[in-house]
Amino acid sequence: MKNFYFLEMNTRIQVEHGVTEKVTGIDIVKEQLLIVSGNKLTYSQEEIKISGYAIEARVYAENPLNSFIPVSGELVKIEFPKMEGSRIDTHLQLPHHLPAEYDALLAKLIGFGESREMAKKQLEFLLNNTVLLGLPNTIPFLVNLLNEKEYIENQISTDFIENNYNRFSYKLTEQFVEAQFFVQIFYLIYHFQLKKVIPDNVWLQIGNLKNTQSLIITINGTPQKVVCTNYGEKINVVAGNKQVLVEKFWFKPG
C-alpha cells in the first residue's frame, strides 16, 4: 500500500488557475460560483481536454538585486501589450500607490502556444513590452530566467533561483549599468533635437560648434557628462568612456 503526503492543501483557487484555464478553455472561477450557488458542475471529467502549453510569470514590486525585498510607492506609468492568445491579469491603473501592508503582486502574465517554446516566446514578448515605471520589479529577472540554459532544457528545481542568485545578480547589475548609459543617450538626443537650446555665447551659435551640446546628467547621485554632436544623418554621443553613433532616429509627439 502506498502512502500519500500533502505538503500543502489549499481549498481556495490557486494563483496559477489562469494556466489551467488557458489549456482547458474552462473558466474555473465561473464554475466555483455556480457550485456555491447550488448548481452542478458544467463539465464531466471526461469532457475536460488539455490543449497547448501555458506559462505564467508573476510580476512583483520586488527588488531582484536586494534579495527580492518588496518595495512600496507610486507607479507613474503602466502599459501592458496585447497579443492574441495571451492573458494578463492585473488590478493596476493610474494613479496607483502600492502600500507596504499588502501583497506586492502587480500582474500575472501568461504566454500560450502549441508548444512550450511558443508559450515561452509569447511570455517573453509580454514581459519585454510591459511598462511599469516608478518601482523596482521582477520583469528583468524573469526575462533572464526564461533564457537560462537550465530553464530552456527544463532542468530546474525549487531551489534553482536560490542556488544561482549570485549569477542572476551579476547579470542584472551589468544590464542596469548598460541601461543607464542608454538613458543618457536618449535623454540627450531628446534634448538636442526637441529643445533646441540656443547658447548665449555667439561662438557656439556659428560653425561646427553649434552642432555640439553637452549636459550633466545625474543618475543615482552620480553626475555624468554626456556630449552629443550632430553630423547630419548621424549623431555621435559620448558618455564617460562609452561612445555610440546613432545613425537613424525619429520622434513622435510625447
TORROSE-342971 format. One record per residue: residue number from 1; residue in one letter; x negated, y, z of N, C-alpha, C in turn. Coordinates in Angstrom, 2 decimals, always signed. Each point is the difference from the previous one (the first is absolute). Layout:
N
 seq type    n_c1    n_c2    n_c3   ca_c1   ca_c2   ca_c3    c_c1    c_c2    c_c3
 NUM    a       X       Y       Z       X       Y       Z       X       Y       Z
...
% end
This chain:
254
 seq type    n_c1    n_c2    n_c3   ca_c1   ca_c2   ca_c3    c_c1    c_c2    c_c3
   1    m   -0.84   -1.19   +0.00   +0.84   +1.19   +0.00   -0.88   +1.25   +0.00
   2    k   +0.32   +0.95   -0.85   -0.78   +1.22   -0.08   +0.54   +1.05   +0.98
   3    n   -0.92   +0.82   +0.49   +0.38   +1.10   +0.89   +0.00   +1.31   -0.79
   4    f   +0.93   +0.86   +0.31   +0.11   +1.30   -0.65   -0.25   +1.10   +1.02
   5    y   -0.83   +0.96   -0.38   -0.33   +1.10   +0.91   +0.30   +1.33   -0.68
   6    f   +0.69   +0.87   +0.70   +0.34   +1.32   -0.52   -0.91   +1.04   +0.62
   7    l   -0.78   +0.68   -0.84   -0.83   +1.09   +0.48   +0.85   +1.23   +0.29
   8    e   +1.05   +0.18   -0.77   +0.85   +1.16   +0.15   +1.38   -0.36   -0.53
   9    m   +1.02   +0.49   +0.69   +1.37   -0.26   -0.45   +0.76   +1.32   +0.00
  10    n   +0.31   +0.51   -1.17   +0.75   +1.24   -0.11   +1.37   -0.28   -0.58
  11    t   +1.02   +0.38   +0.70   +1.36   -0.20   -0.50   +0.51   +1.22   -0.76
  12    r   -0.90   +0.95   -0.26   +0.35   +1.18   -0.77   -0.54   -0.15   -1.43
  13    i   +0.40   +0.90   -0.85   -0.53   -0.01   -1.36   -1.47   +0.43   +0.02
  14    q   -0.78   -0.59   -0.86   -1.43   +0.25   -0.01   -0.36   +1.23   -0.85
  15    v   -1.15   +0.60   +0.32   -0.47   +1.15   -0.78   -0.22   -0.40   -1.46
  16    e   -0.36   -1.25   -0.22   -0.31   -0.48   -1.35   +1.22   -0.54   -0.74
  17    h   +1.20   +0.31   +0.49   +1.18   -0.58   -0.65   +0.13   +0.45   -1.46
  18    g   -0.60   +1.16   -0.33   +0.06   +0.48   -1.38   -0.68   -0.95   -0.98
  19    v   -1.05   -0.68   +0.46   -0.70   -0.98   -0.85   +0.95   -1.15   -0.34
  20    t   +0.69   -0.50   +1.02   +0.96   -1.10   -0.22   +1.12   +0.45   -0.92
  21    e   +0.45   +1.23   +0.17   +1.09   +0.50   -0.84   -0.43   +0.14   -1.45
  22    k   -1.28   +0.37   -0.23   -0.49   +0.15   -1.37   -0.07   -1.35   -0.73
  23    v   -0.45   -1.05   +0.70   -0.20   -1.28   -0.68   +1.27   -0.86   -0.03
  24    t   +1.01   +0.36   +0.80   +1.25   -0.76   -0.01   +1.16   +0.77   -0.62
  25    g   -0.12   +1.34   -0.03   +1.10   +0.80   -0.51   +1.17   +0.12   +0.95
  26    i   -0.23   -0.35   +1.27   +1.07   +0.02   +1.00   -0.21   +1.14   +0.97
  27    d   +1.04   +0.77   +0.26   -0.04   +1.09   +0.96   +0.20   -0.58   +1.40
  28    i   -1.07   -0.22   +0.72   +0.07   -0.66   +1.30   +0.73   +0.86   +1.03
  29    v   -0.22   +1.31   -0.05   +0.67   +0.90   +0.95   +1.51   -0.05   -0.21
  30    k   +0.43   +0.00   -1.24   +1.43   -0.10   -0.31   +0.57   -1.29   +0.55
  31    e   -0.74   -1.11   -0.18   +0.46   -1.29   +0.50   +0.14   +0.01   +1.52
  32    q   -0.93   +0.63   +0.69   +0.08   +0.10   +1.46   +1.24   +0.76   +0.44
  33    l   +0.29   +1.10   -0.69   +1.17   +0.80   +0.34   +1.29   -0.78   -0.24
  34    l   +0.01   -0.80   -1.06   +1.18   -0.81   -0.29   +0.21   -1.05   +1.09
  35    i   -1.11   -0.60   +0.44   +0.11   -1.04   +1.03   +0.50   +0.58   +1.32
  36    v   -0.57   +1.14   +0.41   +0.39   +0.60   +1.27   +1.44   +0.51   -0.06
  37    s   +0.52   +0.18   -1.20   +1.40   +0.42   -0.17   +0.95   -1.19   -0.04
  38    g   -0.56   -1.21   +0.15   +0.84   -1.20   +0.06   +0.14   -0.74   -1.31
  39    n   -0.77   +0.43   -1.02   +0.07   -0.69   -1.30   -1.01   -1.13   -0.07
  40    k   +0.19   -0.87   -0.97   -0.95   -1.08   -0.23   -1.12   +0.48   -0.92
  41    l   -1.08   -0.75   +0.00   -1.10   +0.30   -0.92   +0.50   -0.05   -1.44
  42    t   -0.47   +0.94   -0.81   +0.42   +0.05   -1.39   -0.64   -1.11   -0.82
  43    y   -1.21   -0.41   +0.42   -0.76   -0.98   -0.77   -0.18   -1.29   +0.79
  44    s   -0.02   -1.11   -0.70   -0.43   -1.27   +0.61   -1.50   -0.14   -0.20
  45    q   -0.65   -0.86   +0.75   -1.44   -0.17   -0.12   -0.39   -0.44   -1.41
  46    e   +0.84   -0.81   -0.61   -0.31   -0.51   -1.34   +0.04   +1.10   -1.06
  47    e   +0.71   +1.08   +0.29   +0.13   +1.09   -0.97   -1.16   +0.97   +0.06
  48    i   -0.81   -0.08   +1.04   -1.11   +0.95   +0.16   -1.21   -0.48   -0.80
  49    k   -0.39   +0.78   -0.98   -1.14   -0.33   -0.85   -1.06   +1.10   +0.11
  50    i   -1.26   -0.43   +0.02   -1.10   +0.95   +0.08   -0.60   +0.21   -1.39
  51    s   -0.18   +1.26   -0.37   -0.54   +0.31   -1.32   -1.00   +1.15   +0.13
  52    g   -1.21   -0.17   -0.52   -1.00   +1.04   -0.01   -0.78   +0.11   +1.30
  53    y   -0.81   +1.06   +0.07   -0.87   +0.25   +1.15   +0.23   +1.42   +0.50
  54    a   -0.05   +0.18   +1.29   +0.14   +1.33   +0.58   -1.05   +0.18   +1.09
  55    i   -0.62   +1.19   +0.03   -1.02   +0.32   +1.01   +0.37   +1.34   +0.63
  56    e   +0.05   +0.01   +1.32   +0.36   +1.23   +0.71   -1.20   +0.60   +0.71
  57    a   -0.12   +1.32   -0.08   -1.03   +0.72   +0.74   +0.70   +0.99   +0.92
  58    r   -0.35   -0.05   +1.28   +0.55   +0.96   +0.95   -0.95   +1.19   +0.08
  59    v   +0.52   +1.19   -0.27   -0.80   +1.22   +0.08   +0.25   +0.65   +1.36
  60    y   -1.07   +0.14   +0.77   +0.12   +0.56   +1.35   -0.76   +1.32   +0.10
  61    a   +0.45   +0.85   +0.91   -0.74   +1.21   +0.35   -1.04   -0.41   +1.04
  62    e   -1.02   -0.66   -0.48   -1.11   -0.48   +0.83   -1.30   +0.37   -0.68
  63    n   -1.05   +0.17   +0.80   -1.31   +0.34   -0.54   -0.84   -1.27   -0.15
  64    p   -0.18   -0.47   -1.24   -0.78   -1.23   -0.20   -1.46   +0.14   +0.43
  65    l   -0.50   +1.25   +0.05   -1.40   +0.22   +0.39   -0.16   +0.13   +1.51
  66    n   +1.10   -0.11   +0.72   -0.05   +0.08   +1.46   +0.82   -1.13   +0.61
  67    s   -0.34   -1.22   -0.41   +0.63   -1.22   +0.53   +1.52   +0.02   -0.13
  68    f   +0.49   +0.65   -1.06   +1.44   +0.05   -0.29   +0.80   +0.65   +1.13
  69    i   -0.58   +1.00   +0.62   +0.71   +0.73   +1.05   +1.16   +0.78   -0.62
  70    p   +1.22   -0.13   +0.54   +1.14   +0.77   -0.52   -0.22   +1.50   +0.17
  71    v   +0.53   +0.76   -0.95   -0.11   +1.46   +0.05   +1.40   +0.60   -0.07
  72    s   +0.11   +1.24   +0.41   +1.27   +0.70   -0.06   -0.23   +1.39   -0.57
  73    g   +1.08   +0.63   -0.46   -0.12   +1.33   -0.57   +0.95   +0.21   -1.16
  74    e   -0.33   +0.97   -0.86   +0.88   +0.39   -1.09   -0.45   -0.59   -1.34
  75    l   +0.94   -0.54   -0.75   -0.25   -0.34   -1.39   +0.41   +1.20   -0.85
  76    v   -0.89   +0.43   -0.88   +0.26   +1.22   -0.77   +0.41   -0.30   -1.44
  77    k   -0.24   -1.21   -0.47   +0.41   -0.38   -1.36   +0.28   -1.49   -0.04
  78    i   +1.13   -0.37   -0.59   +0.41   -1.40   -0.09   +0.46   -0.28   -1.42
  79    e   -0.65   -0.95   -0.66   +0.42   -0.42   -1.34   -0.18   -1.50   -0.14
  80    f   +1.03   -0.66   -0.51   -0.09   -1.43   -0.27   +0.24   -0.24   -1.49
  81    p   -0.77   -0.91   -0.61   +0.17   -0.28   -1.43   +1.22   -0.87   -0.26
  82    k   +0.41   -0.02   -1.25   +1.08   -0.89   -0.41   -0.55   -0.99   -1.01
  83    m   +0.30   -1.27   +0.22   -0.47   -1.03   -0.91   +1.02   -1.13   -0.01
  84    e   +0.41   -0.40   -1.18   +1.04   -1.02   -0.13   -0.41   -1.29   +0.70
  85    g   +0.89   -0.52   +0.80   -0.25   -1.27   +0.69   -0.57   +0.17   +1.39
  86    s   -0.55   +1.18   +0.29   -0.62   +0.22   +1.30   +1.06   +0.43   +1.02
  87    r   -0.43   +0.10   +1.25   +0.91   +0.44   +1.06   -0.77   +0.81   +1.03
  88    i   +0.58   +1.12   +0.40   -0.60   +0.85   +1.03   +1.04   +0.28   +1.07
  89    d   -0.28   -0.39   +1.22   +0.87   +0.29   +1.14   -0.67   +1.07   +0.86
  90    t   +0.68   +1.11   +0.21   -0.58   +1.06   +0.82   +1.11   +0.90   +0.54
  91    h   -0.29   +0.63   +1.11   +0.93   +0.95   +0.61   -0.50   +1.44   -0.19
  92    l   -1.11   +0.17   -0.69   -0.67   +1.30   -0.06   +0.72   +1.00   -0.89
  93    q   +0.07   +1.22   +0.48   +0.42   +1.14   -0.81   -0.52   +1.27   +0.68
  94    l   -0.30   +0.98   -0.83   -0.54   +1.26   +0.52   +1.13   +0.90   +0.50
  95    p   -0.25   +0.78   +1.06   -1.21   -0.01   +0.84   +0.00   -1.22   +0.91
  96    h   -1.18   -0.54   +0.28   -0.07   -1.20   +0.83   -1.10   +0.13   +1.05
  97    h   +0.41   -0.09   +1.25   -0.95   -0.04   +1.12   +0.00   -1.41   +0.56
  98    l   -1.17   -0.60   +0.04   -0.13   -1.34   +0.55   -0.43   +0.10   +1.46
  99    p   +0.89   -0.33   +0.94   -0.36   +0.11   +1.41   -0.86   -1.17   +0.46
 100    a   -0.66   +0.17   +1.11   -0.89   -1.04   +0.52   +0.77   -1.09   +0.73
 101    e   +1.27   +0.24   +0.30   +0.75   -0.95   +0.83   +0.57   -1.18   -0.78
 102    y   -0.03   +0.07   -1.35   +0.66   -1.03   -0.78   -0.99   -0.74   -0.90
 103    d   +0.51   -1.06   -0.62   -0.81   -0.81   -0.91   -0.57   +0.87   -1.12
 104    a   -1.23   -0.27   -0.39   -0.68   +0.81   -1.01   +0.27   -0.47   -1.42
 105    l   +0.94   -0.92   -0.20   +0.32   -0.50   -1.33   +0.62   +1.10   -0.85
 106    l   -0.59   +0.26   -1.18   +0.49   +1.03   -0.90   +0.83   -0.57   -1.14
 107    a   -0.43   -1.13   -0.54   +0.70   -0.57   -1.15   -0.42   -1.44   -0.20
 108    k   +0.84   -0.72   -0.72   -0.33   -1.36   -0.43   +0.07   -0.02   -1.53
 109    l   -1.12   -0.36   -0.62   -0.08   -0.05   -1.46   -0.08   -1.46   -0.43
 110    i   +0.86   -0.39   -0.94   +0.06   -1.41   -0.43   -0.21   -0.08   -1.50
 111    g   -1.05   -0.72   -0.39   -0.25   -0.29   -1.40   +0.60   -1.34   -0.37
 112    f   +0.52   -0.11   -1.20   +0.67   -1.23   -0.42   -0.42   -0.36   -1.42
 113    g   -0.12   -1.29   -0.27   -0.36   -0.43   -1.35   +0.17   -1.50   -0.16
 114    e   -0.21   -0.45   -1.22   +0.14   -1.42   -0.30   -1.14   -0.82   +0.59
 115    s   -1.13   +0.65   +0.30   -1.15   -0.69   +0.59   -0.51   +0.83   +1.18
 116    r   -0.85   -0.60   +0.82   -0.59   +0.72   +1.12   -0.84   +1.17   -0.50
 117    e   -0.71   -0.18   -1.11   -0.84   +1.05   -0.56   +0.85   +1.18   -0.46
 118    m   +1.16   -0.29   -0.63   +0.88   +1.07   -0.45   +0.58   +0.77   +1.18
 119    a   +0.38   -0.72   +1.04   +0.52   +0.66   +1.21   -1.08   +0.86   +0.64
 120    k   -1.23   -0.51   +0.01   -1.13   +0.75   +0.57   -0.24   +1.29   -0.79
 121    k   +0.00   -0.09   -1.33   -0.24   +1.18   -0.83   +1.09   +1.04   +0.19
 122    q   +1.23   -0.44   +0.13   +1.09   +0.94   +0.21   -0.13   +0.68   +1.36
 123    l   -0.39   -0.76   +1.01   -0.19   +0.59   +1.33   -1.15   +1.00   -0.02
 124    e   -1.07   -0.31   -0.72   -1.11   +0.94   -0.14   +0.47   +1.30   -0.63
 125    f   +0.83   -0.10   -1.02   +0.53   +1.20   -0.65   +0.81   +0.83   +1.00
 126    l   +0.82   -0.64   +0.79   +0.82   +0.70   +0.98   -0.88   +0.73   +1.02
 127    l   -1.01   -0.70   +0.50   -0.88   +0.59   +1.00   -0.80   +1.16   -0.58
 128    n   -0.54   -0.18   -1.20   -0.85   +1.02   -0.61   +0.79   +1.25   -0.42
 129    n   +1.31   -0.13   -0.14   +0.81   +1.12   -0.45   +0.94   +0.53   +1.08
 130    t   -0.21   -0.43   +1.22   +0.75   +0.54   +1.14   -0.78   +1.16   +0.60
 131    v   +0.68   +1.11   +0.26   -0.63   +1.18   +0.57   +0.59   +0.25   +1.39
 132    l   -0.84   -0.10   +1.02   +0.40   +0.30   +1.38   -1.09   +0.90   +0.58
 133    l   +0.20   +1.31   -0.08   -1.01   +0.95   +0.43   +0.33   +0.57   +1.37
 134    g   -1.03   +0.18   +0.82   +0.16   +0.60   +1.31   -0.48   -0.87   +1.13
 135    l   +0.05   -1.32   -0.20   -0.40   -0.94   +1.05   -0.85   -1.12   -0.60
 136    p   -1.00   -0.47   +0.76   -0.70   -1.22   -0.44   +0.99   -1.14   -0.13
 137    n   -0.22   -0.87   -0.97   +0.88   -1.16   -0.15   -0.78   -1.17   -0.57
 138    t   +0.65   -1.13   -0.09   -0.71   -1.24   -0.35   -0.06   -0.29   -1.49
 139    i   +0.47   +0.92   -0.85   +0.00   -0.28   -1.43   -1.39   -0.30   -0.56
 140    p   -1.03   +0.82   +0.28   -1.33   -0.33   -0.53   -0.49   -1.38   +0.46
 141    f   +0.26   -0.33   +1.25   -0.40   -1.33   +0.50   +0.72   -1.10   -0.75
 142    l   +1.30   +0.15   -0.23   +0.79   -1.03   -0.67   -0.47   -0.21   -1.44
 143    v   -0.34   +1.09   -0.69   -0.51   -0.12   -1.38   -1.30   -0.80   -0.01
 144    n   -0.89   +0.29   +0.96   -1.24   -0.75   +0.09   +0.26   -1.47   +0.32
 145    l   +0.92   -0.24   +0.90   +0.31   -1.38   +0.39   +0.48   -0.82   -1.19
 146    l   +0.86   +0.59   -0.82   +0.54   -0.72   -1.16   -1.09   -0.39   -1.00
 147    n   -1.13   +0.72   +0.02   -1.06   -0.28   -0.96   -1.17   -0.76   +0.60
 148    e   +0.15   -0.46   +1.24   -1.02   -0.85   +0.59   +0.02   -1.38   -0.65
 149    k   -1.19   -0.57   -0.21   -0.13   -1.31   -0.64   +0.81   -1.05   +0.75
 150    e   -0.05   +0.06   +1.33   +0.72   -1.00   +0.80   +1.51   +0.09   -0.19
 151    y   +0.48   +1.25   -0.12   +1.45   +0.15   -0.19   +0.41   -0.47   -1.40
 152    i   -0.79   +0.37   -1.00   +0.32   -0.40   -1.37   +0.05   -1.51   -0.13
 153    e   -0.91   -0.68   +0.71   -0.05   -1.47   -0.05   +0.86   -0.64   +1.07
 154    n   +0.77   +0.81   +0.72   +0.91   -0.49   +1.04   -0.74   -0.81   +1.06
 155    q   -1.14   +0.52   +0.43   -0.83   -0.69   +1.00   -0.12   +0.87   +1.26
 156    i   +1.12   +0.55   +0.46   -0.04   +0.85   +1.19   +0.73   -0.69   +1.15
 157    s   -0.25   +0.50   +1.20   +0.65   -0.53   +1.20   +0.45   +1.17   +0.87
 158    t   +0.61   -0.30   +1.14   +0.53   +1.06   +0.86   -1.10   +0.84   +0.64
 159    d   -1.23   -0.49   +0.01   -1.09   +0.78   +0.59   -0.94   +0.59   -1.07
 160    f   +0.46   +0.01   -1.25   -0.85   +0.48   -1.09   -0.36   +1.47   +0.18
 161    i   +0.97   +0.84   +0.32   -0.27   +1.44   +0.15   -0.93   +0.25   +1.18
 162    e   +0.28   -0.66   +1.11   -0.83   +0.17   +1.19   -1.45   -0.40   -0.27
 163    n   -0.19   -1.11   -0.69   -1.35   -0.49   -0.26   -0.75   +0.82   -1.05
 164    n   +0.74   +0.74   -0.81   -0.62   +0.77   -1.08   +0.21   +1.50   +0.15
 165    y   +0.32   +0.44   +1.20   +0.34   +1.41   +0.21   -1.16   +0.94   -0.35
 166    n   -1.22   -0.39   +0.36   -1.16   +0.86   -0.31   -0.17   +0.18   -1.50
 167    r   +0.23   -1.04   -0.76   -0.12   +0.10   -1.45   +1.07   +0.95   -0.56
 168    f   +1.23   -0.11   +0.50   +1.07   +0.90   -0.44   -0.32   +1.44   +0.39
 169    s   -0.49   +0.21   +1.21   -0.30   +1.35   +0.48   -1.05   +0.66   -0.87
 170    y   -1.03   -0.77   -0.39   -1.06   +0.54   -0.83   +0.56   +0.44   -1.36
 171    k   +0.83   -0.85   -0.62   +0.58   +0.33   -1.29   +0.87   +1.24   +0.08
 172    l   +0.84   +0.06   +1.03   +0.91   +1.13   +0.14   -0.76   +1.30   +0.24
 173    t   -1.08   -0.08   +0.78   -0.82   +1.19   +0.27   -0.63   +0.51   -1.29
 174    e   -0.55   -0.91   -0.81   -0.60   +0.38   -1.28   +1.03   +0.64   -0.92
 175    q   +1.18   -0.58   -0.04   +1.05   +0.54   -0.87   +0.48   +1.36   +0.49
 176    f   +0.03   +0.19   +1.32   +0.43   +1.27   +0.57   -0.99   +1.11   -0.37
 177    v   -1.28   -0.31   +0.09   -1.03   +0.99   -0.36   +0.12   +0.35   -1.48
 178    e   +0.21   -1.01   -0.84   +0.16   +0.25   -1.43   +1.24   +0.84   -0.28
 179    a   +1.08   -0.29   +0.73   +1.25   +0.75   -0.17   -0.20   +1.46   +0.37
 180    q   -0.78   +0.26   +1.06   -0.27   +1.38   +0.39   -0.68   +0.77   -1.14
 181    f   -0.93   -0.68   -0.67   -0.71   +0.63   -1.11   +0.96   +0.41   -1.10
 182    f   +0.93   -0.88   -0.35   +0.93   +0.32   -1.07   +1.04   +1.03   +0.42
 183    v   +0.31   +0.04   +1.29   +0.87   +1.07   +0.50   -0.64   +1.35   -0.27
 184    q   -1.30   +0.09   +0.26   -0.72   +1.25   -0.25   +0.01   +0.34   -1.49
 185    i   -0.22   -1.00   -0.83   -0.02   +0.23   -1.45   +1.32   +0.59   -0.48
 186    f   +1.09   -0.66   +0.34   +1.28   +0.42   -0.54   +0.50   +1.29   +0.62
 187    y   -0.36   +0.22   +1.26   +0.38   +1.27   +0.61   -0.70   +1.16   -0.71
 188    l   -1.26   -0.20   -0.29   -0.76   +1.07   -0.65   +0.48   +0.23   -1.43
 189    i   +0.29   -1.08   -0.72   +0.51   +0.16   -1.36   +1.34   +0.72   +0.02
 190    y   +0.84   -0.36   +0.96   +1.28   +0.69   +0.15   -0.21   +1.49   +0.25
 191    h   -0.91   +0.30   +0.91   -0.32   +1.39   +0.33   -0.55   +0.71   -1.23
 192    f   -0.89   -0.66   -0.71   -0.69   +0.58   -1.16   +0.99   +0.29   -1.13
 193    q   +0.90   -0.96   -0.27   +0.89   +0.13   -1.15   +1.22   +0.87   +0.27
 194    l   +0.60   -0.16   +1.17   +1.30   +0.63   +0.23   -0.07   +1.30   +0.77
 195    k   -0.98   +0.11   +0.90   -0.07   +1.21   +0.80   -0.62   +1.17   -0.77
 196    k   -0.93   -0.32   -0.90   -0.63   +1.03   -0.82   -0.55   +1.15   +0.85
 197    v   -0.76   -0.36   +1.01   -0.56   +1.01   +0.88   -1.04   +0.82   -0.75
 198    i   +0.14   +1.31   +0.01   -0.94   +0.90   -0.67   -0.95   +0.57   +1.05
 199    p   -1.30   -0.29   -0.09   -0.95   +0.50   +1.01   -0.14   +1.51   -0.06
 200    d   -0.36   +0.58   +1.14   -0.19   +1.46   +0.07   -1.26   +0.45   -0.74
 201    n   -1.00   -0.86   -0.02   -1.27   +0.34   -0.62   +0.15   -0.03   -1.52
 202    v   -0.26   +1.13   -0.67   +0.18   +0.08   -1.44   -0.90   -0.99   -0.74
 203    w   -1.18   -0.29   +0.55   -0.91   -0.92   -0.66   +0.55   -1.42   -0.04
 204    l   +0.93   -0.30   +0.91   +0.62   -1.32   +0.01   +1.24   -0.05   -0.89
 205    q   +0.32   +1.15   -0.63   +1.17   +0.04   -0.87   -0.36   -0.06   -1.47
 206    i   -1.31   -0.02   -0.28   -0.44   +0.00   -1.40   -0.96   -1.15   -0.24
 207    g   -0.17   -0.35   -1.28   -0.97   -1.04   -0.36   +0.36   -1.36   +0.58
 208    n   -1.01   -0.87   +0.08   +0.20   -1.36   +0.48   +0.37   -0.06   +1.47
 209    l   -0.39   +1.03   +0.76   +0.26   -0.02   +1.44   +1.49   -0.03   +0.31
 210    k   +0.82   +0.55   -0.92   +1.43   +0.06   +0.27   +0.63   -1.40   -0.01
 211    n   -0.70   -0.97   -0.56   +0.54   -1.36   -0.10   -0.36   -0.86   +1.20
 212    t   -0.68   +0.56   +0.96   -0.41   -0.78   +1.18   +0.65   +0.56   +1.26
 213    q   +0.56   -0.90   +0.78   +0.56   +0.38   +1.29   -0.43   -1.00   +1.05
 214    s   -0.06   +0.44   +1.23   -0.33   -0.90   +1.10   +0.91   +0.29   +1.18
 215    l   +0.24   -1.03   +0.77   +0.82   +0.11   +1.19   -0.66   -0.78   +1.13
 216    i   +0.29   +0.41   +1.22   -0.38   -0.79   +1.17   +1.25   -0.70   +0.48
 217    i   +0.01   -1.30   -0.11   +1.15   -0.81   +0.42   -0.37   -0.76   +1.26
 218    t   +0.82   +0.12   +1.03   -0.27   -0.69   +1.26   +0.90   -1.23   +0.12
 219    i   -0.62   -1.15   +0.12   +0.73   -1.26   +0.17   -0.46   -0.67   +1.29
 220    n   +0.95   -0.25   +0.90   -0.31   -0.61   +1.29   -1.07   +0.79   +0.75
 221    g   +0.07   +1.33   -0.10   -0.91   +0.84   +0.75   -1.35   +0.23   -0.64
 222    t   -0.25   -0.63   -1.15   -1.30   +0.14   -0.67   +0.14   +0.88   -1.24
 223    p   -0.64   +1.19   -0.02   +0.05   +0.86   -1.19   -0.83   -0.58   -1.14
 224    q   +0.54   +0.11   -1.20   -0.69   -0.54   -1.17   +0.14   +0.98   -1.16
 225    k   -1.13   +0.41   -0.56   +0.05   +0.91   -1.15   +0.24   -0.80   -1.27
 226    v   +0.98   +0.45   -0.78   +0.33   -0.65   -1.26   -0.08   +1.04   -1.11
 227    v   -0.73   -0.34   -1.05   -0.21   +0.93   -1.12   +0.66   -0.56   -1.25
 228    c   +0.75   +0.84   -0.69   +0.73   -0.42   -1.19   -0.41   +0.90   -1.16
 229    t   -0.46   -0.62   -1.11   -0.43   +0.75   -1.18   +0.81   -0.43   -1.21
 230    n   +0.58   +0.96   -0.68   +0.85   -0.28   -1.15   -0.81   +0.03   -1.29
 231    y   +0.04   -1.10   -0.77   -0.67   -0.08   -1.29   +1.00   -0.19   -1.13
 232    g   +1.12   +0.68   +0.08   +1.01   -0.14   -1.05   +0.83   -1.23   +0.17
 233    e   -0.37   -1.06   -0.74   +0.76   -1.25   +0.08   -0.36   -0.81   +1.23
 234    k   -1.04   +0.39   +0.70   -0.45   -0.77   +1.16   -0.24   +0.92   +1.19
 235    i   +0.13   -0.58   +1.19   -0.30   +0.73   +1.23   -0.98   -0.84   +0.81
 236    n   -1.09   +0.62   +0.39   -1.00   -0.68   +0.83   +0.22   +0.38   +1.47
 237    v   +0.13   -1.01   +0.85   +0.25   +0.23   +1.42   -1.14   -0.62   +0.80
 238    v   -0.57   +0.80   +0.89   -1.09   -0.46   +0.86   +0.42   +0.19   +1.45
 239    a   -0.06   -1.07   +0.78   +0.32   +0.06   +1.44   -1.08   -0.77   +0.74
 240    g   -0.82   +0.72   +0.73   -1.10   -0.67   +0.71   -0.96   -0.61   -1.00
 241    n   -0.26   -1.30   +0.16   -0.91   -0.70   -0.90   +0.73   -0.76   -1.09
 242    k   +1.30   +0.30   -0.18   +0.79   -0.69   -1.02   +0.42   +0.98   -1.09
 243    q   +0.13   -0.55   -1.20   +0.37   +0.82   -1.15   +0.94   -0.78   -0.90
 244    v   +1.03   +0.68   -0.48   +0.97   -0.63   -0.90   +0.29   +0.95   -1.16
 245    l   +0.04   -0.54   -1.20   +0.36   +0.78   -1.18   +1.42   -0.40   -0.41
 246    v   +0.93   +0.93   +0.16   +1.40   -0.25   -0.35   +0.20   +0.37   -1.46
 247    e   +0.35   -0.98   -0.82   +0.07   +0.24   -1.44   +1.37   +0.52   -0.43
 248    k   +1.07   -0.57   +0.55   +1.34   +0.43   -0.40   +0.86   +0.08   +1.26
 249    f   +0.79   +1.02   +0.04   +0.88   +0.13   +1.16   +1.17   +0.88   -0.38
 250    w   +1.08   -0.15   +0.74   +1.16   +0.85   -0.23   +0.74   +0.13   +1.33
 251    f   +0.87   +1.00   +0.03   +0.73   +0.30   +1.22   +1.49   +0.14   -0.31
 252    k   +0.80   -0.42   +0.94   +1.43   +0.19   -0.11   +0.45   +0.95   +1.11
 253    p   +1.05   +0.75   -0.21   +0.44   +0.93   +1.06   +0.22   -0.73   +1.32
 254    g   -0.55   +0.54   +1.07   +0.15   -0.61   +1.32   -1.00   -1.09   +0.26
% end
